[in-house]
Amino acid sequence: FAPVADEVATSALTAVRAPFRAAGIQGWLRGTDAGGWVVNRPLADLESGLASALRGLDLLIASHHDLGSPNGPSALVALRAWAGPRPELVVTTGADGAWLDDDPRPATHVPSQVVADRHTIGAGDAFAAVLTARRGAGLDLRAAAGEATVATASYLAARPVPRIEPPTGLSALDGTTWRAIRFGPDLSEVAPEDAEFSLQID
């Protein structure tokens, strides 16, 4: 299960019967505010039925950003405290790799294989997909993560090197002066009169 934004119902998690069930939980940890901006939801805010269904799966995968943690180890500790003893856990940390917890074994770090000069959008999803498929095929969590790391690097290496084009059409902004009037995700906050903001366009 890997929702983008909360579109997988709790009933789906409990209705599907399979030898191995995993979820990338970022889609349940993201929503939109009144202005349409994407915002993170804390684990504690998940509806109790959904939380219970997720805890009943075999594997949960999340990024440390989605869990609001500065790094993988702290995110893994927080996720384990929330998830309880059952599911295996994986916390991805971008270019730093991933942290694994298949209790009772100690947490393990799996470094990534960095591929330079490639866009990394989708890399975490690719890692999670391969990890889940290999784990579901019977590999232990650490071996599955190793294969997922190699596959993700291969996926990124196959992408073309991005061409960086110089920006165009910005010369009209040269030498302009800007003053902040409103700010915030929905532009609802008014800048105080004595606030000093500056923007230099060069």
C-alpha positions in Angstrom: 0.0 0.0 0.0 1.5 3.3 -1.0 -1.0 6.2 -1.1 0.0 9.6 -2.4 -2.4 11.5 -0.2 -4.7 9.5 2.0 -6.6 7.8 -0.8 -6.3 4.2 0.5 -9.1 3.5 3.0 -8.5 1.7 6.3 -10.9 -1.0 5.0 -8.4 -1.9 2.2 -5.6 -2.5 4.7 -7.7 -5.0 6.6 -9.5 -6.6 3.6 -6.5 -7.6 1.6 -5.2 -11.0 2.6 -1.6 -11.7 1.5 1.4 -13.6 3.0 3.2 -10.3 3.3 1.7 -6.8 3.5 3.7 -3.5 3.6 2.9 0.2 3.5 4.7 3.3 2.6 3.0 5.5 5.1 3.9 9.0 3.8 0.6 9.3 2.0 -1.3 9.1 5.3 1.1 11.6 6.9 0.4 14.3 4.3 -2.6 16.4 3.8 -3.5 19.8 2.5 -4.5 22.9 4.4 -7.3 25.4 3.5 -5.0 27.1 1.0 -4.1 23.8 -0.8 -0.6 23.6 0.6 0.8 20.2 1.5 1.3 19.8 5.2 2.7 16.9 7.3 0.5 15.2 9.9 2.0 13.7 13.0 1.6 9.9 13.6 -0.4 10.7 16.7 -3.1 12.4 14.6 -3.9 9.3 12.5 -7.4 8.0 13.1 -7.3 5.1 15.6 -8.7 2.5 13.2 -6.1 3.4 10.5 -3.3 3.4 13.1 -4.4 -0.1 14.3 -4.5 -1.4 10.7 -1.0 0.0 9.9 0.4 -1.6 13.1 -1.0 -4.9 11.9 1.0 -5.0 8.7 4.3 -6.8 8.2 6.4 -3.8 7.1 6.1 0.0 7.4 8.3 2.4 5.4 8.6 6.2 5.9 11.1 9.0 5.4 12.6 10.8 8.3 11.1 14.0 6.8 7.6 12.6 6.9 8.1 11.6 10.5 9.4 15.1 11.4 12.7 13.9 12.6 16.1 15.4 11.9 17.7 12.0 11.2 17.1 8.3 10.7 17.9 7.0 14.1 15.6 9.4 15.9 12.8 8.8 13.4 13.2 5.0 13.8 12.9 5.3 17.6 9.8 7.4 17.2 8.2 5.1 14.7 8.9 2.0 16.8 7.4 3.7 19.9 4.3 4.4 17.8 4.1 1.1 15.9 4.7 -1.3 18.8 6.6 -4.6 18.4 5.0 -6.2 15.3 5.9 -4.6 12.0 9.4 -4.4 10.6 10.3 -0.8 10.1 12.4 1.1 7.5 13.1 4.8 7.6 14.7 6.4 4.5 17.0 9.3 4.8 17.6 10.4 1.2 21.3 10.3 0.1 22.2 8.9 3.5 20.4 5.6 2.8 18.0 3.9 5.2 17.6 2.6 8.7 16.1 -0.8 9.4 14.5 -2.2 12.5 13.4 -5.8 12.4 13.1 -6.2 16.2 14.6 -8.0 18.2 17.7 -7.5 16.1 19.4 -4.1 16.6 18.7 -1.2 14.2 20.9 -1.3 11.1 22.0 1.5 8.7 22.1 0.7 5.0 24.0 3.3 3.0 22.8 4.5 -0.4 24.7 4.2 -3.6 24.9 7.9 -4.6 24.5 8.6 -8.3 25.8 12.0 -9.1 24.1 14.6 -11.3 20.7 12.8 -11.5 17.3 14.0 -10.3 16.3 11.9 -7.2 12.6 12.4 -7.5 11.0 8.9 -7.0 14.1 7.3 -5.6 12.5 6.7 -2.3 9.5 5.2 -3.9 11.7 2.9 -6.1 13.6 1.8 -3.0 10.4 1.0 -1.1 8.9 -0.9 -4.1 11.9 -3.1 -4.6 12.4 -3.6 -0.9 8.8 -4.7 -0.5 8.9 -7.0 -3.5 12.1 -8.7 -2.4 11.0 -8.9 1.3 7.7 -10.4 0.1 9.6 -13.0 -1.9 11.2 -14.3 1.2 14.5 -12.3 1.6 15.2 -11.1 5.1 14.9 -7.3 5.6 18.6 -6.6 5.4 19.1 -8.5 2.2 16.0 -7.0 0.6 17.3 -3.5 1.5 20.6 -4.3 -0.1 19.0 -5.3 -3.3 16.7 -2.3 -3.2 19.7 0.0 -2.8 21.4 -1.5 -5.9 18.2 -1.3 -7.9 17.6 2.3 -7.0 21.1 3.3 -8.0 20.5 1.6 -11.3 17.2 3.4 -11.7 18.8 6.7 -11.1 21.9 6.0 -13.3 19.6 5.3 -16.2 18.2 8.8 -16.1 19.7 11.4 -18.4 22.0 14.0 -16.9 19.9 17.1 -16.5 20.7 20.1 -18.6 20.9 23.3 -16.6 19.5 26.2 -18.7 20.2 29.8 -17.7 17.1 31.6 -16.5 15.5 33.8 -19.1 13.1 36.7 -18.8 14.3 37.9 -15.4 16.1 41.0 -16.6 12.9 43.0 -16.0 13.4 42.5 -12.2 16.9 43.9 -12.2 17.2 46.8 -9.8 13.7 46.4 -8.4 12.8 46.9 -4.7 10.3 44.7 -2.9 8.4 45.0 0.3 6.7 42.2 2.2 3.0 42.9 2.8 1.6 39.4 3.5 3.2 36.1 4.0 2.6 32.5 5.2 1.2 29.5 3.3 -2.2 31.1 2.7 -0.9 34.7 2.7 -3.0 35.4 5.8 -0.2 36.9 8.0 0.5 40.6 7.7 4.0 41.9 8.0 4.5 44.3 10.9 5.2 47.9 10.0 8.6 47.8 11.7 9.7 44.6 10.1 12.7 44.8 7.8 12.6 42.4 4.8 14.9 42.7 1.8 15.2 41.0 -1.5 18.1 41.8 -3.8 17.8 40.7 -7.4 21.1 40.4 -9.1 
